[in-house]
Amino acid sequence: MKLTFLRPLYANPASFASVYLDTSGTGRGPEAKAVDIRWRDLRTELAQAGVDAATLDALGDVLTGLTAPGTAAFGQDGTVPLAVRLSAVPLREMARWARLPDLLPLLIQSPPRPPHLLVSANRAGGEVVSVRTRDDVIRHTVEGTGWPVHKVKSGGSAQLEHQRAAEEAWETNAKELAGAVVSAAAGQVPEAVIVAGDVRARAMLADHLPANLASKAVIVDRELAADSAELAAAAEEVLRQLEEADGRRRLETFRDRLGTGGATEGLPETVAALRDGQVSELFLGGDYLADDPDTPGPAWSTAPAWIGPTPADVGLSEQELRDRGLADVARDRADAAIVRAVTGTDAELFMVPAGEPPLRDDIGALLRYPVPGA
């Protein structure tokens, strides 16, 4: 996954309050009170850790105002620069005050999805939803100009003529829906075009899509509205499978290049490669869904790491950064420091799929250029 959307978070060097809260009862009577109580407990914990009142107030407004099963919010200096609605309650409710935002749980449970299109096709036109990010969604309804769209039984040559007219109308409307899909895709590279709706309308739409979009079309064999929760869930599964397949392909390349200088594995070696800006793709293994809230992943997740002023300044010891002439260093968790380095160096992050052989220390990387001895 690409993490460029996280870059603005690291522009301000102030510390972060990171909160993962079950907000499934927001806005519903007694259940809403339960959300308030859960937030009150976490707020007390953060206040005791030193979070200022303005940041706590800003977080409270977001956490008790969003309607979602769960919410992840990150606050600093009286603002909330990032808040994400989760599709399920957080794997672990938590609050943390530290130099860096605690983003790995968010990336595990609610990874950013690439731009994609949701289409519901019918014989009169259809709907197109362009999903650029979770909060950047544009809907467009196509009311085709073709008419009539229903065949009737009138008998004789009149019936044949009417059926022919209806089929021509379907074709016209499919072309117009395809045009709307092309317009929705303009200015972006959608990962997938996920199409539901009437069987005949879906087929005609596919015939009129340009090759670059037709090759990305994935059919959901149900008649669903483009903005329905059911099609959104189907799209989530499609995108998850595409991401996992891509991850397996890249992991295969990683294994092929181990020992050639084109890849590295192990925590010290991978952190050193991140520090030198060599990493193009980072792979993380481990059981991130384990029950222990303090170790959501490899044993080193909560181990200390040191960071400097720029994102690539990361080390497993303070001395590693001091040796580079850095005077301004701070301590944080290794997982938070690694996510920052991946984000700031334009690397991509992949979770090792279940069933794959484990990496040494559950971490490894493909390198941008061969490094002797890597």
C-alpha positions as CSV (number, residue, x, y, z in Angstrom):
1,M,0.0,0.0,0.0
2,K,1.1,3.5,-0.7
3,L,1.3,5.8,2.3
4,T,1.7,9.2,0.7
5,F,-1.6,10.3,2.2
6,L,0.1,10.2,5.6
7,R,2.8,12.6,4.7
8,P,1.0,15.8,6.1
9,L,0.9,14.2,9.5
10,Y,4.7,14.3,9.8
11,A,5.0,18.0,8.8
12,N,4.5,19.2,12.4
13,P,7.1,17.9,14.9
14,A,4.7,18.1,17.8
15,S,3.7,14.9,19.6
16,F,0.5,13.0,18.8
17,A,-2.4,11.6,20.7
18,S,-3.5,8.5,18.9
19,V,-6.9,7.0,19.7
20,Y,-8.7,3.9,18.6
21,L,-12.3,3.9,19.9
22,D,-15.4,1.7,19.5
23,T,-17.9,4.3,18.3
24,S,-20.6,1.8,17.2
25,G,-23.2,3.5,19.4
26,T,-22.7,7.1,18.4
27,G,-26.0,8.9,18.1
28,R,-28.2,6.1,19.4
29,G,-29.6,6.9,22.9
30,P,-28.1,4.7,25.7
31,E,-25.4,3.3,23.4
32,A,-24.2,6.8,22.6
33,K,-23.6,7.2,26.4
34,A,-21.5,4.1,26.3
35,V,-19.3,5.8,23.6
36,D,-19.0,8.9,25.8
37,I,-18.0,6.7,28.8
38,R,-15.3,4.9,26.7
39,W,-14.0,8.2,25.4
40,R,-14.0,9.7,29.0
41,D,-11.8,6.8,30.2
42,L,-9.3,7.2,27.3
43,R,-9.4,11.0,27.7
44,T,-8.4,10.6,31.4
45,E,-5.6,8.3,30.4
46,L,-4.3,10.8,27.8
47,A,-4.6,13.8,30.2
48,Q,-2.5,11.9,32.8
49,A,0.1,11.3,30.0
50,G,0.3,15.1,29.4
51,V,-2.0,15.8,26.5
52,D,-3.2,19.4,26.5
53,A,-6.9,20.2,26.9
54,A,-7.3,21.7,23.5
55,T,-6.2,18.6,21.7
56,L,-8.4,16.4,24.0
57,D,-11.4,18.6,23.2
58,A,-10.8,18.4,19.5
59,L,-10.4,14.6,19.7
60,G,-13.6,14.4,21.7
61,D,-15.6,16.4,19.1
62,V,-14.5,14.0,16.4
63,L,-14.8,10.7,18.3
64,T,-18.3,11.4,19.6
65,G,-19.5,13.0,16.4
66,L,-18.7,10.5,13.7
67,T,-21.1,7.7,12.9
68,A,-19.1,4.5,12.3
69,P,-18.5,1.2,14.0
70,G,-15.0,2.4,15.0
71,T,-12.9,5.5,14.7
72,A,-9.2,6.1,14.6
73,A,-8.2,9.7,15.4
74,F,-4.8,11.5,15.7
75,G,-4.6,14.8,17.4
76,Q,-1.9,17.4,18.1
77,D,-1.7,21.1,19.0
78,G,-5.5,21.4,19.4
79,T,-6.3,19.9,16.0
80,V,-7.2,16.5,14.6
81,P,-5.2,16.3,11.3
82,L,-6.5,12.7,10.6
83,A,-9.6,10.9,11.6
84,V,-10.7,7.7,9.9
85,R,-14.0,5.8,10.1
86,L,-13.4,2.1,10.5
87,S,-15.7,-0.5,9.0
88,A,-15.6,-2.5,12.2
89,V,-14.8,-1.8,15.9
90,P,-11.1,-1.4,16.5
91,L,-9.1,-4.6,17.0
92,R,-7.9,-2.9,20.2
93,E,-9.3,0.2,21.9
94,M,-6.3,2.3,22.9
95,A,-4.9,5.8,23.5
96,R,-1.3,6.7,23.2
97,W,0.7,10.0,23.6
98,A,4.0,9.9,21.8
99,R,6.3,11.7,19.4
100,L,4.8,9.8,16.4
101,P,1.3,8.8,15.6
102,D,0.5,5.1,16.1
103,L,-0.6,4.3,12.6
104,L,0.2,0.6,12.1
105,P,-3.1,-0.6,13.7
106,L,-5.0,1.6,11.3
107,L,-3.1,0.3,8.3
108,I,-3.7,-3.3,9.3
109,Q,-7.5,-2.9,10.0
110,S,-8.4,-0.3,7.5
111,P,-5.7,-0.1,4.8
112,P,-6.0,2.7,2.3
113,R,-7.7,1.5,-0.9
114,P,-6.6,2.7,-4.3
115,P,-9.0,4.7,-6.5
116,H,-11.7,2.6,-8.0
117,L,-15.1,2.8,-9.6
118,L,-18.4,1.3,-8.6
119,V,-21.0,0.9,-11.4
120,S,-24.6,-0.3,-11.3
121,A,-25.8,-0.9,-14.8
122,N,-29.5,-1.1,-15.9
123,R,-31.2,-0.9,-19.3
124,A,-32.1,2.7,-18.8
125,G,-28.6,3.8,-17.9
126,G,-27.2,3.4,-14.4
127,E,-25.0,4.9,-11.7
128,V,-21.3,5.5,-11.3
129,V,-19.5,6.1,-8.0
130,S,-15.9,7.3,-8.2
131,V,-14.0,6.4,-5.0
132,R,-10.7,8.3,-4.9
133,T,-10.3,8.0,-1.1
134,R,-12.7,6.9,1.7
135,D,-13.8,10.6,2.1
136,D,-13.5,11.6,-1.6
137,V,-16.5,10.0,-3.3
138,I,-18.4,11.4,-6.4
139,R,-21.7,10.0,-7.5
140,H,-23.2,10.3,-11.0
141,T,-26.5,9.0,-12.3
142,V,-27.0,8.3,-16.0
143,E,-30.5,8.6,-17.4
144,G,-30.0,7.3,-20.9
145,T,-31.6,8.9,-23.8
146,G,-32.5,5.6,-25.5
147,W,-36.2,4.7,-25.4
148,P,-38.2,2.5,-25.0
149,V,-36.3,0.3,-22.6
150,H,-39.0,-2.3,-22.1
151,K,-40.1,-4.9,-24.6
152,V,-43.8,-5.5,-24.9
153,K,-45.8,-8.3,-26.4
154,S,-48.0,-6.8,-29.1
155,G,-47.8,-9.5,-31.7
156,G,-46.8,-9.5,-35.4
157,S,-44.4,-7.1,-37.0
158,A,-45.2,-4.4,-34.5
159,Q,-43.8,-6.6,-31.7
160,L,-40.6,-7.3,-33.6
161,E,-40.2,-3.6,-34.3
162,H,-40.7,-2.7,-30.7
163,Q,-38.2,-5.3,-29.5
164,R,-35.7,-4.0,-32.0
165,A,-36.2,-0.4,-30.8
166,A,-35.8,-1.5,-27.2
167,E,-32.6,-3.3,-27.9
168,E,-31.3,-0.2,-29.7
169,A,-32.3,1.9,-26.7
170,W,-30.4,-0.4,-24.4
171,E,-27.3,-0.1,-26.6
172,T,-27.6,3.7,-26.6
173,N,-27.9,3.8,-22.9
174,A,-25.0,1.4,-22.4
175,K,-22.8,3.7,-24.5
176,E,-23.8,6.7,-22.4
177,L,-23.1,4.8,-19.2
178,A,-19.7,3.8,-20.6
179,G,-19.0,7.4,-21.3
180,A,-19.8,8.3,-17.7
181,V,-17.4,5.6,-16.5
182,V,-14.7,7.1,-18.8
183,S,-15.3,10.6,-17.4
184,A,-15.3,9.3,-13.8
185,A,-11.9,7.7,-14.5
186,A,-10.4,10.8,-15.9
187,G,-7.4,12.2,-13.9
188,Q,-6.9,9.0,-12.0
189,V,-5.8,5.4,-12.5
190,P,-8.6,3.2,-11.0
191,E,-7.4,-0.1,-9.6
192,A,-10.7,-1.8,-10.6
193,V,-14.1,-1.0,-12.2
194,I,-16.5,-3.0,-10.1
195,V,-19.8,-3.6,-12.0
196,A,-23.1,-4.8,-10.7
197,G,-26.6,-4.6,-12.1
198,D,-28.8,-6.1,-14.8
199,V,-27.1,-9.0,-16.6
200,R,-27.7,-7.8,-20.1
201,A,-26.8,-4.2,-19.2
202,R,-23.5,-5.3,-17.7
203,A,-22.5,-7.1,-20.8
204,M,-23.3,-4.2,-23.1
205,L,-21.4,-1.8,-20.8
206,A,-18.4,-4.0,-21.0
207,D,-18.5,-4.0,-24.8
208,H,-18.4,-0.2,-24.8
209,L,-15.6,0.4,-22.3
210,P,-12.2,1.2,-23.7
211,A,-9.6,-1.5,-23.3
212,N,-7.7,0.1,-20.4
213,L,-10.9,0.1,-18.3
214,A,-12.5,-3.1,-19.6
215,S,-9.3,-5.0,-18.5
216,K,-10.0,-3.8,-14.9
217,A,-13.7,-4.6,-14.9
218,V,-14.8,-7.1,-12.2
219,I,-18.4,-8.3,-12.3
220,V,-20.5,-8.7,-9.2
221,D,-23.3,-11.0,-10.3
222,R,-26.0,-9.2,-8.4
223,E,-28.4,-6.2,-9.0
224,L,-27.0,-3.7,-6.5
225,A,-27.1,0.1,-6.3
226,A,-23.7,1.7,-6.9
227,D,-23.8,3.4,-3.5
228,S,-25.2,0.4,-1.6
229,A,-23.4,-1.1,1.4
230,E,-23.5,-4.4,-0.3
231,L,-21.6,-3.3,-3.4
232,A,-19.1,-1.4,-1.1
233,A,-18.5,-4.6,0.8
234,A,-18.1,-6.6,-2.5
235,A,-15.6,-3.9,-3.7
236,E,-13.6,-4.1,-0.4
237,E,-13.2,-7.9,-0.9
238,V,-12.2,-7.4,-4.6
239,L,-9.6,-4.8,-3.7
240,R,-8.3,-6.9,-0.8
241,Q,-7.8,-9.9,-3.1
242,L,-6.1,-7.7,-5.7
243,E,-3.8,-6.3,-3.1
244,E,-2.9,-9.7,-1.7
245,A,-2.2,-11.1,-5.2
246,D,0.1,-8.1,-5.9
247,G,1.8,-8.6,-2.5
248,R,2.5,-12.3,-3.3
249,R,4.0,-11.4,-6.7
250,R,6.2,-8.8,-5.1
251,L,7.2,-11.2,-2.3
252,E,8.2,-13.7,-4.9
253,T,10.5,-11.1,-6.5
254,F,11.8,-10.3,-3.0
255,R,12.8,-13.9,-2.4
256,D,14.4,-14.2,-5.8
257,R,16.6,-11.2,-5.1
258,L,17.7,-12.2,-1.6
259,G,21.4,-12.9,-1.6
260,T,21.9,-10.9,-4.8
261,G,22.1,-7.5,-3.2
262,G,18.6,-6.6,-4.4
263,A,16.8,-7.4,-1.2
264,T,17.4,-7.7,2.5
265,E,15.7,-9.2,5.6
266,G,16.0,-8.9,9.3
267,L,15.3,-5.9,11.5
268,P,18.8,-4.3,11.7
269,E,19.5,-4.7,8.0
270,T,16.0,-3.4,6.9
271,V,16.2,-0.4,9.2
272,A,19.6,0.4,7.9
273,A,18.2,0.2,4.3
274,L,15.3,2.5,5.2
275,R,17.8,5.0,6.8
276,D,19.7,5.1,3.5
277,G,16.6,5.5,1.4
278,Q,17.2,2.2,-0.4
279,V,13.8,0.5,0.3
280,S,11.2,0.4,-2.5
281,E,8.9,-2.2,-0.9
282,L,8.8,-3.1,2.8
283,F,7.3,-6.5,3.9
284,L,6.0,-7.0,7.4
285,G,5.0,-10.4,8.8
286,G,3.7,-11.5,12.2
287,D,0.3,-12.0,13.7
288,Y,-1.2,-8.5,13.8
289,L,-4.6,-9.9,14.9
290,A,-3.3,-11.5,18.1
291,D,-5.2,-10.9,21.3
292,D,-2.3,-9.3,23.2
293,P,-2.9,-5.5,22.8
294,D,0.8,-4.7,23.6
295,T,2.3,-6.8,20.8
296,P,0.2,-6.5,17.7
297,G,2.8,-8.0,15.4
298,P,6.5,-8.9,15.6
299,A,8.2,-8.9,19.0
300,W,10.1,-5.7,18.0
301,S,6.9,-3.7,17.4
302,T,6.9,-2.0,20.8
303,A,10.7,-2.0,21.1
304,P,12.4,1.4,21.2
305,A,13.8,3.1,18.1
306,W,15.2,6.5,17.6
307,I,14.3,9.1,15.0
308,G,15.8,12.4,13.7
309,P,14.4,15.4,12.0
310,T,13.7,13.8,8.6
311,P,11.6,10.7,7.9
312,A,14.6,8.6,6.9
313,D,16.3,9.3,10.2
314,V,15.6,6.0,12.0
315,G,17.8,3.7,14.1
316,L,17.6,1.0,16.6
317,S,20.0,2.8,18.8
318,E,20.6,6.4,19.6
319,Q,24.2,6.0,18.6
320,E,23.3,5.0,15.0
321,L,21.9,8.5,14.5
322,R,24.6,10.3,16.5
323,D,27.2,8.7,14.2
324,R,25.5,10.5,11.3
325,G,25.9,13.8,13.0
326,L,22.4,14.2,14.2
327,A,22.0,16.2,17.4
328,D,18.1,16.3,17.5
329,V,17.0,12.8,18.2
330,A,14.0,11.4,19.9
331,R,12.8,7.9,21.1
332,D,9.6,6.2,20.0
333,R,8.4,2.7,19.2
334,A,10.0,0.8,16.3
335,D,6.7,0.2,14.4
336,A,5.8,3.9,14.5
337,A,9.3,4.9,13.4
338,I,9.3,2.4,10.5
339,V,5.9,3.6,9.2
340,R,7.2,7.1,9.3
341,A,10.3,6.1,7.3
342,V,8.3,4.1,4.7
343,T,5.9,7.1,4.3
344,G,8.7,9.7,4.0
345,T,10.8,7.8,1.5
346,D,8.0,6.9,-0.9
347,A,8.3,3.1,-0.2
348,E,5.3,0.8,-0.3
349,L,4.2,-1.3,2.6
350,F,3.0,-4.9,2.2
351,M,1.7,-7.3,4.9
352,V,3.0,-10.9,4.3
353,P,-0.1,-13.0,3.4
354,A,-1.0,-15.8,5.6
355,G,0.6,-19.1,4.7
356,E,3.8,-17.6,3.3
357,P,7.1,-18.6,4.9
358,P,8.1,-16.1,7.6
359,L,10.8,-13.5,7.1
360,R,13.7,-13.2,9.5
361,D,12.4,-11.0,12.3
362,D,9.2,-10.7,10.3
363,I,10.6,-7.9,8.2
364,G,12.3,-7.5,4.9
365,A,12.6,-5.2,1.9
366,L,13.1,-5.0,-1.8
367,L,15.8,-2.4,-2.6
368,R,15.7,0.3,-5.2
369,Y,19.2,-0.6,-6.4
370,P,21.6,-3.5,-5.7
371,V,23.7,-3.1,-2.6
372,P,26.7,-5.3,-2.3
373,G,26.4,-7.5,0.8
374,A,22.7,-6.8,1.3
